[in-house]
Amino acid sequence: MSADGFKCNLKGYQQPNYLEDVQNRIESDQTLENFFKDHQGQYEEFKNYLKRKIFNDLDEFQQHLDNIQNQWDSQFKVELKRIEVFRLIMAMYLGLLERNLSKGGFYIVNMNTIKNSNNYISKQKLMCFKNYIKAFYLNSDKIQEEKIVFTKNSVSKEDFRKKFEQSTYQKIDFEFTQSKNEDHLNSTVVDFADENIGGLVLDARNCAQEEIVMLIFAEATVCMVFIPPMKETEAVLIENLKKYSNYTGYEQSFQCSPSLDLKGSYNMLAIDAKPFYTENQFTEENIYRELIKSYAGFEISLKNAPNSYISTGRWGCGIFRGNPYLKALIQFVSFAIAVNQLNLKDKKIIMNCVNDQSFFNFGMKLNKLLQEKEMQLNLINLKKSLLYMQNEVSDTKFQYQGNNIISQIYQILIQNIQQAVEIQQENDDLNQPSEAQDIRSENDNLIQPLVGQDINQEKLINTQNIEGNKESQFKSNAQIIEEKQEMQIQNEAQIDQEKKESENLSIESNKNKNWVGIATILLACGCGCFVGIIVYKKVFK
């Protein structure tokens, strides 16, 4: 897409008497009168406000449009006052903007379509902009100087690969709710975006998740004026939005109402998932693509708005046909890596299930199992769960064996590695050498899943009990791993969950047998006995 083709301009700006033409548009637009019919006299005041303060200098407005586009193209960041955003939206409303680009219903920069349509969705969309225009005008003295910030984050594949490898022991907090992304005040609301940011918000028929969040946070719609389509390694964060409308329903049942409280603020994070209409979403390439995309979003969100929870959910699981359990694991992994890389603490990601009861039950059971183990979700187990999904699951297999697959995910995510993590983190904090540090320094690469390497070979180092001089003995068990995996695959559809749990308990109770898992290192203080249980290498491409 050429820069000249995407750039917006004032329509007819070079024509003589352009200012007079704009003022005539304001006078003749009958829809504006309906906005203030319940407030006598305010319609005339509003028209004068538009003429004398918003569109009083059209040369300056065109120059501002040019500056916004140039600033985005060079710095990937734009700061706009609310009154400047209001001017852009009113220009879209009055049909003053144009660009030499046609992308179907995407990147429409005027509201003529929804204003001239009589269908139900168009009327509801127009109502959302009415709520915004009226609320801003009536509160402009209080909020007009506040700034909204638009930022793009781009992460190279090589840079993400390094961050993936470097991040190991991170713990994260999570919450599953039956709410919607935008229900959490002062949060970063994830927009399940199209690569063409803004989606179909100004077309006459479509009203899915992205269109809805753009409508209720109406100021976000100006992103379509200057932000071109996102690449697969890019995400866009919009900070300090206000919610001007509430709503119920979805698509043809969507219905909006005015928001009565403008005190809170929100951020919006636009990340576009890949559609999986026929393609297998469980492949290494597709999982990796979604990891980078969500990481690009979570990194910029945590960096720019660290005090706001990220409020996400079934990303790409509607018309794009994503698997919600896979998408949840992907988002947990990328969130944990972002927290780790930014060296943050006590960060939580909210997973909103809305009407998906099965997905909500999954989250509640996972939380219960972790509480029973007195542990938190950790990045090591999360990476293992993704590796399992990549190697063992497909869309067809999940359709027929979903319950068994989910049970296996539970077992992976609640494997207890907390003691090893705490010992190693203590040593890092104290900067003192110890046997635990020695084991870590010699075998650190055995704990870190590596991106882009051959996954056909797995290595297991099993440390046995050490007494006296604390010497470690390691034994290779590649054949045992392969035999165990084979057996699990063959019996997966036949063995019920109870039997699996019984077998896992049997394995855990026998300390002299080899097992597959990620490291637990118990340092017994007092008697000086060091017990090393499993250091493990999984390779994730």
C-alpha positions in Angstrom: 0.0 0.0 0.0 1.5 3.4 -1.0 1.8 6.1 1.5 0.1 8.6 -0.9 -2.8 6.2 -1.4 -3.4 5.8 2.3 -3.0 9.4 3.3 -6.2 11.3 4.2 -7.0 14.8 3.0 -9.8 17.3 3.4 -12.2 16.7 0.5 -12.3 19.6 -1.9 -9.8 21.5 0.2 -8.3 23.3 -2.9 -11.6 24.6 -4.1 -12.5 28.3 -3.6 -14.9 29.1 -0.8 -14.1 25.8 1.0 -14.8 27.3 4.5 -18.2 28.4 3.3 -18.9 24.9 2.0 -18.0 23.3 5.3 -20.3 25.7 7.2 -23.1 24.9 4.8 -22.6 21.2 5.6 -23.0 21.9 9.3 -26.2 23.9 8.7 -27.8 21.3 6.4 -27.0 18.1 8.4 -30.4 17.2 9.8 -29.1 14.4 11.9 -27.2 16.8 14.2 -30.5 18.4 15.2 -31.7 15.1 16.6 -28.8 14.9 18.9 -30.0 17.9 21.0 -33.8 17.7 20.6 -34.1 17.1 24.3 -32.0 20.1 25.2 -33.7 23.3 23.9 -31.4 25.8 22.4 -28.3 23.6 22.5 -28.5 22.7 18.8 -27.8 26.3 17.7 -25.0 26.6 20.3 -23.5 23.4 19.0 -23.5 24.5 15.4 -21.7 27.8 16.4 -19.2 25.8 18.4 -18.4 23.7 15.3 -18.0 26.8 13.1 -16.1 29.0 15.4 -13.9 26.6 17.3 -13.6 23.3 15.5 -13.6 24.2 11.8 -12.6 27.8 12.0 -9.1 27.3 10.4 -9.2 24.7 7.7 -5.6 25.5 6.5 -4.4 24.6 10.0 -6.6 21.4 9.9 -5.1 20.2 6.7 -1.6 20.8 8.0 -2.5 18.9 11.1 -3.6 16.0 9.1 -0.3 16.0 7.2 1.6 16.2 10.5 -0.3 13.3 12.1 0.5 11.0 9.2 4.1 12.0 9.0 4.6 11.6 12.8 3.1 8.1 12.7 5.1 7.0 9.7 8.4 8.2 11.3 7.9 7.6 15.0 5.0 5.1 15.2 3.4 7.2 17.9 0.9 10.1 17.9 -0.5 12.1 20.8 -3.7 14.0 20.3 -5.8 16.1 22.6 -9.4 15.0 23.0 -10.5 18.2 21.2 -8.3 17.3 18.2 -9.8 13.8 18.1 -13.2 15.4 18.3 -12.4 17.5 15.2 -11.3 14.4 13.3 -14.5 12.5 14.2 -16.7 15.4 13.3 -14.8 15.6 9.9 -15.6 11.9 9.4 -19.2 12.5 10.5 -19.7 15.4 8.0 -18.0 13.6 5.2 -15.0 16.0 5.0 -12.3 13.4 4.6 -11.2 11.4 1.6 -8.3 9.0 0.6 -7.4 7.3 -2.7 -7.9 3.8 -1.3 -10.6 1.2 -1.6 -10.6 -1.9 0.7 -14.3 -2.9 0.8 -15.8 -2.0 4.1 -12.4 -1.4 5.7 -10.8 2.0 6.3 -13.9 4.0 5.6 -13.2 7.6 6.8 -16.6 9.1 6.5 -20.0 8.2 8.0 -22.2 8.8 5.0 -22.9 5.1 4.7 -24.3 4.6 8.1 -26.1 8.0 8.0 -27.8 7.2 4.8 -28.7 3.6 5.6 -32.0 2.7 7.3 -31.0 -0.7 8.5 -30.9 -1.5 12.2 -27.2 -1.9 12.6 -26.5 1.5 10.9 -28.9 3.2 13.3 -27.2 1.7 16.3 -23.8 2.6 15.1 -25.0 6.2 14.5 -26.4 6.2 18.0 -23.0 5.4 19.5 -21.5 8.4 17.7 -24.4 10.6 18.9 -23.7 9.5 22.5 -20.0 10.4 22.0 -20.5 13.8 20.2 -23.1 14.9 22.8 -21.1 13.8 25.8 -17.9 15.4 24.6 -19.6 18.7 23.8 -21.3 18.9 27.2 -18.1 18.0 29.0 -15.6 19.7 26.7 -14.3 22.2 29.2 -13.3 19.5 31.6 -11.8 16.9 29.2 -10.7 18.7 25.9 -7.1 19.1 26.8 -6.6 15.5 27.9 -4.4 13.4 25.6 -5.0 10.2 23.8 -1.8 8.3 22.8 -1.6 5.9 19.8 1.5 3.7 19.7 2.7 0.8 17.5 5.0 -1.9 18.7 6.9 -4.1 16.3 8.9 -7.2 17.4 11.2 -9.0 15.0 11.1 -12.7 14.9 14.7 -13.0 15.9 14.3 -10.7 18.8 11.3 -12.7 20.1 13.2 -16.0 19.7 15.9 -14.6 22.0 13.3 -13.4 24.5 11.5 -16.7 24.4 14.7 -18.5 25.2 15.8 -16.1 28.0 12.5 -16.3 29.8 12.2 -19.4 32.0 10.9 -19.3 35.6 8.2 -16.5 35.4 5.1 -16.9 37.5 1.8 -15.1 36.5 -1.5 -14.4 38.0 -4.7 -14.9 36.0 -8.4 -14.7 36.4 -11.3 -16.2 34.4 -14.5 -14.2 34.3 -17.9 -14.4 32.5 -17.6 -10.7 31.7 -16.6 -8.9 28.5 -13.2 -7.4 27.8 -14.5 -3.8 28.2 -16.2 -4.5 31.6 -13.1 -3.9 33.7 -12.6 -0.3 34.6 -9.1 1.2 34.0 -8.0 -1.9 32.2 -6.3 -2.5 28.8 -9.1 -3.8 26.7 -7.9 -6.3 24.0 -9.5 -5.5 20.6 -9.8 -8.8 18.6 -8.8 -6.8 15.6 -8.6 -7.2 11.9 -5.2 -6.4 10.4 -7.0 -3.4 8.9 -7.4 -1.7 12.3 -10.9 -0.4 13.0 -12.4 -3.3 11.1 -15.8 -2.6 9.6 -16.9 -0.1 12.1 -18.3 2.4 9.5 -19.9 -0.1 7.2 -23.7 -0.7 7.3 -23.9 -4.3 8.3 -21.1 -5.7 10.5 -20.9 -5.4 14.2 -18.6 -8.0 15.8 -16.2 -7.5 18.7 -13.8 -5.1 17.1 -16.6 -2.9 15.7 -18.3 -2.9 19.1 -15.2 -1.7 21.1 -14.5 0.9 18.5 -18.1 2.2 18.8 -18.3 2.3 22.6 -14.8 3.8 22.8 -15.6 6.1 19.9 -12.4 8.2 20.0 -10.5 5.1 18.9 -12.0 5.2 15.5 -9.7 8.0 14.4 -7.0 5.3 14.2 -8.3 4.5 10.7 -7.3 8.0 9.5 -3.5 7.4 9.9 -2.7 3.8 11.0 -2.2 1.4 8.0 -2.7 -2.3 8.2 -0.7 -4.1 10.9 2.0 -6.6 9.9 2.1 -10.0 11.7 4.7 -8.8 14.1 2.9 -5.5 15.0 0.4 -4.4 17.6 -1.2 -1.0 18.3 -2.0 0.4 21.8 -4.4 3.3 22.3 -4.2 4.9 25.7 -6.6 7.0 27.8 -10.0 6.3 26.1 -13.3 7.0 27.6 -16.4 4.8 27.3 -19.2 6.9 25.8 -21.7 4.1 25.3 -22.8 0.9 26.9 -24.4 -2.0 25.0 -26.0 -5.3 24.9 -26.1 -8.0 22.2 -23.8 -8.8 19.3 -24.1 -8.3 15.5 -27.8 -8.1 14.6 -28.8 -7.9 18.3 -26.4 -5.1 19.2 -28.1 -2.2 21.0 -26.3 0.8 22.6 -27.2 3.3 25.3 -25.4 6.4 26.6 -22.8 5.9 29.3 -23.6 8.0 32.3 -20.1 8.0 33.8 -17.0 9.4 32.1 -14.7 9.4 35.1 -12.8 6.2 34.3 -10.4 5.6 31.5 -9.4 2.6 29.4 -6.7 1.5 27.0 -7.3 -0.5 23.9 -4.9 -3.0 22.5 -5.4 -4.1 18.9 -4.0 -7.5 18.0 -5.2 -9.4 14.9 -5.4 -13.2 15.1 -4.9 -15.4 12.1 -8.0 -16.9 10.6 -8.2 -20.7 10.5 -10.9 -21.7 8.1 -9.2 -24.7 6.7 -5.6 -24.5 8.0 -4.4 -26.5 11.1 -3.9 -24.0 13.9 -1.8 -26.4 16.0 1.3 -26.3 13.8 4.5 -24.9 15.0 4.4 -22.0 12.4 0.9 -21.0 13.4 1.4 -21.1 17.1 4.6 -19.1 16.7 2.8 -16.5 14.7 0.2 -16.0 17.4 2.9 -15.9 20.1 4.7 -13.1 18.4 1.5 -11.1 17.7 0.2 -11.3 21.3 3.7 -10.7 22.7 4.0 -7.5 20.6 0.7 -6.3 22.2 1.4 -7.3 25.8 4.9 -5.9 25.8 3.8 -2.4 24.8 0.8 -2.6 27.1 2.8 -3.5 30.2 5.5 -1.0 29.3 3.2 2.0 28.7 0.4 1.1 31.1 1.9 -1.2 33.8 -0.9 -0.4 36.3 -3.7 -1.6 34.0 -4.7 -5.2 33.9 -4.8 -6.8 30.4 -8.4 -7.8 29.8 -8.6 -10.4 27.0 -10.5 -13.6 26.2 -11.4 -15.8 23.3 -9.0 -14.0 20.9 -9.7 -15.1 17.3 -12.2 -17.8 18.4 -15.3 -16.4 16.7 -15.5 -16.2 12.9 -11.7 -16.9 12.8 -12.4 -20.3 14.3 -9.5 -20.3 16.8 -9.4 -22.9 19.6 -10.0 -21.0 22.9 -7.8 -23.4 25.0 -4.9 -23.1 22.6 -5.4 -19.3 22.4 -5.5 -19.0 26.2 -2.2 -20.9 26.5 -0.6 -18.7 23.8 -1.7 -15.6 25.5 -0.5 -16.8 28.9 3.0 -17.7 27.5 3.4 -14.3 25.7 2.1 -12.4 28.7 4.6 -14.3 31.0 7.5 -13.6 28.7 6.6 -9.9 28.6 6.4 -9.7 32.4 9.7 -11.5 32.6 11.5 -9.3 30.1 10.2 -6.1 31.6 11.1 -7.3 35.1 7.6 -6.6 36.5 5.9 -8.1 39.5 2.3 -8.9 40.5 0.8 -8.6 37.0 -2.5 -10.2 36.2 -4.1 -11.1 32.9 -7.9 -11.4 32.8 -9.5 -14.1 30.5 -13.1 -13.1 29.8 -15.3 -16.0 28.6 -18.6 -14.2 28.2 -21.1 -17.0 27.3 -18.6 -19.8 26.8 -19.4 -21.9 29.9 -17.0 -24.7 29.1 -14.1 -22.3 28.7 -15.0 -20.6 32.0 -15.2 -24.0 33.8 -11.7 -24.8 32.4 -10.3 -21.7 34.0 -12.0 -22.2 37.3 -10.8 -25.8 37.6 -7.3 -24.8 36.7 -7.3 -22.2 39.4 -8.6 -24.7 41.9 -6.0 -27.3 41.0 -3.2 -24.7 41.3 -4.5 -23.6 44.7 -4.6 -27.2 46.0 -1.0 -27.5 45.0 -0.3 -24.1 46.5 1.4 -22.9 43.4 0.9 -20.3 40.6 0.8 -20.7 36.8 4.4 -20.7 35.6 6.1 -20.2 32.3 8.0 -23.6 32.3 4.8 -25.6 32.4 3.0 -23.2 30.0 5.8 -23.8 27.4 5.4 -27.6 27.9 1.7 -27.3 27.4 2.1 -25.5 24.1 4.7 -28.2 23.0 2.1 -30.8 23.9 -0.6 -29.1 21.8 1.8 -28.7 18.9 3.0 -32.3 18.9 -0.1 -34.1 19.9 -3.2 -32.1 18.9 -5.1 -31.2 15.8 -8.5 -29.6 15.2 -10.0 -33.0 14.3 -8.4 -34.7 17.3 -9.6 -32.0 19.7 -13.1 -32.4 18.3 -13.3 -36.1 19.3 -10.9 -36.2 22.3 -11.2 -32.7 23.7 -11.9 -33.8 27.3 -8.8 -36.0 27.4 -6.7 -33.3 25.9 -7.9 -30.7 28.5 -7.2 -33.2 31.3 -3.6 -33.6 30.0 -3.2 -29.8 29.9 -4.3 -29.7 33.6 -1.6 -32.3 34.5 1.1 -30.4 32.7 0.2 -27.0 34.2 0.1 -28.2 37.8 3.4 -30.0 37.8 5.2 -28.8 40.9 8.4 -26.9 40.1 8.0 -24.2 42.7 10.7 -25.2 45.1 13.4 -25.3 42.4 12.3 -21.9 41.2 12.3 -20.4 44.6 15.8 -21.8 45.4 17.2 -20.5 42.2 15.5 -17.1 42.5 16.8 -16.8 46.1 20.3 -17.5 44.9 20.0 -14.9 42.1 18.8 -12.3 44.6 21.6 -13.0 47.1 24.2 -13.4 44.3 25.8 -16.2 46.2 27.0 -19.5 44.7 25.5 -22.8 45.7 25.0 -26.3 44.4 21.6 -25.2 43.0 23.4 -22.4 41.1 26.0 -24.8 39.9 23.4 -27.2 38.5 21.6 -24.2 36.9 24.7 -22.7 35.3 25.8 -26.1 33.8 22.4 -27.1 32.6 20.5 -23.8 32.0 20.0 -24.6 28.4 18.3 -27.8 29.4 15.5 -26.0 31.0 14.9 -23.4 28.3 12.7 -24.5 25.4 14.4 -23.3 22.2 12.6 -21.8 19.3 13.5 -22.9 15.8 15.4 -26.1 16.6 14.7 -29.8 15.8 12.0 -31.1 18.1 12.5 -34.8 17.2 15.1 -35.3 19.9 14.4 -34.9 23.6 16.9 -35.1 26.4 16.3 -35.9 30.0 18.7 -35.5 32.8 17.6 -37.4 35.9 19.5 -36.4 39.1 19.3 -39.1 41.8 19.7 -38.7 45.5 23.0 -37.3 46.6 24.5 -37.9 50.0 27.9 -37.2 51.6 29.8 -35.1 49.1 26.6 -34.0 47.1 27.9 -35.3 43.8 25.3 -35.5 41.0 24.7 -38.5 38.8 22.8 -38.1 35.5 21.3 -40.8 33.4 20.0 -40.5 29.9 16.5 -41.7 29.4 15.5 -40.9 25.8 14.2 -44.4 25.1 12.0 -44.3 28.2 10.5 -41.0 27.1 9.7 -42.3 23.6 8.1 -45.5 25.0 6.0 -43.5 27.6 4.8 -41.0 25.0 3.9 -43.9 22.6 1.9 -45.6 25.4 0.1 -42.4 26.3 -1.0 -41.8 22.7 -2.3 -45.3 22.3 -4.3 -45.3 25.5 -5.4 -41.7 25.4 -8.9 -42.3 24.1 -9.5 -45.3 26.4 -8.0 -44.5 29.8 -10.2 -42.3 32.0 -8.9 -39.4 34.0 -9.0 -41.3 37.3 -6.7 -44.0 36.0 -4.3 -41.4 34.6 -4.2 -39.5 37.9 -3.5 -42.9 39.7 -0.7 -43.6 37.3 0.8 -40.1 37.9 0.6 -40.6 41.7 2.3 -44.0 41.3 5.1 -42.4 39.3 5.6 -39.6 41.8 5.7 -42.0 44.8 8.7 -43.9 43.4 11.7 -41.7 43.7 14.0 -44.3 42.2 12.2 -44.5 38.8 12.8 -42.2 35.9 10.0 -39.8 35.1 9.2 -37.1 32.6 8.7 -33.5 34.0 10.4 -30.2 34.6 12.9 -29.7 37.4 12.1 -29.8 41.1 15.2 -29.3 43.2 14.8 -29.7 46.9 17.6 -28.3 49.0 17.4 -29.9 52.5 18.8 -27.5 54.9 20.3 -28.7 58.2 21.2 -32.3 57.2 23.0 -30.9 54.1 21.3 -33.5 51.9 20.7 -32.3 48.3 18.0 -34.0 46.4 17.8 -33.2 42.7 14.7 -34.3 41.0 14.7 -34.1 37.2 16.4 -31.4 35.0 14.6 -31.5 31.8 14.9 -30.2 28.2 12.0 -29.7 25.9 12.6 -28.1 22.6 9.9 -25.8 21.2 10.3 -24.7 17.6 
